[in-house]
Amino acid sequence: MQILKSRCSKTASLNRARQFLFNFGSVRFLVTTCRAVVLPRFGGPEVLELWPDVEVPQLKPNEVLVRARAVSINPLDTRMRSGYGRSIFEPLLPLILGRDISGEVAATGTSVHSLTVGQEVFGALHPTAVRGTYTDYAVLSEDELTAKPASITHVEASAIPFAALTAWRALKSTARITEGQRLLVVGGGGAVGFAAIQLGVAAGCHVTTTCGSQSRDRILKAGVEQAVDYTSEDVEVVIKGKFDAVLDTIGVPETERVGVNFLKRGGHYMTLQGEAASLADKCGLTVGLPIATALLLKKQIQCRYSHGIEYSWTYMRADSDGLDEIRRLSEAGKLKIPIDKTFPITQVREAHQAKDKRLIPGKVVLELD
């Protein structure tokens, strides 16, 4: 099935395209196509193409058309561009990358009641979406969006939702952290780790994290009780006591071993590095997914019987309750993701190249004029 239709004549486009009539002041205009960064094949940043006339799709009843003002680059974007998830996404090429978005509601489906045209919103698509947010007009479901706080810019807002929802699902939906519990975040310098720290602090938890020296000061200001520089300190010696929950954003065998050993009985170990997609890519969907399921079950049984803990692979999933909490914390200044650099959408290749070469360690945002 062809996901994107482009480079079509104006007449054919008007006959076939889904038409949205917008009102801005006294100006009325029809949108049938828009710009989008398209991934026609897997590879390096050079494979990304900015197409000028990608068709605007018809909205389902629960969907919202968002005029994008800023979209952030997540590690998932660069990994997908390079071929991660190939077994799922290759038959669907070309596709549009991008998960985070901040912008204005341009149109709503018939069953959407919580959002109105012209309202400023931010949110994030689920990880398997094939029409992403690197486009002038993105389509998200109603529960993937919420009102943007007036106190933050579109650029600031676009960096928050995907990372924060990933952390929220682990801490609130899986581990169900509560006030007074001890939380260890392995890799607090990244966007998900930093979001998890702020969510833990806001919930009244005692938060400890591992991080690099360059992010330690910022993390301490976020309210952690201990920030251990893994490059110069022995984590297993410096960190004392046991934890109720461990969120491992690194997910290598060594951090998994350390994280599991730091947990109390009844605690939760959660890693972002689940192996379902990589095994599916390696072995194919029909073989890889059953192998991944069996591997996860094996680890869960081992951890339950040898340590008395719960083991989970955690992924971002849209959650309206989580997004509402993220909005409230962002509005109060208690949840923010630092942004290192912005690029115009026309320089998306340069932005991806900078991330690939680790020239920019922190968050990068693409702006759409």
PyMOL commands that set and color helices and strands:
alter all, ss='L'
color gray80, all
select helices_A, chain A and resi 10-16+45-47+75-82+86-92+142-144+154-158+161-174+191-202+213-221+235-238+253-261+276-283+285-306+320-331+345-356
alter helices_A, ss='H'
color red, helices_A
select strands_A, chain A and resi 20-24+27-31+33-39+49-55+63-73+95-96+100-108+120-124+137-141+145-147+182-186+206-211+226-229+243-248+263-271+310-313+339-344+363-367
alter strands_A, ss='S'
color yellow, strands_A
deselect
rebuild
show_as cartoon
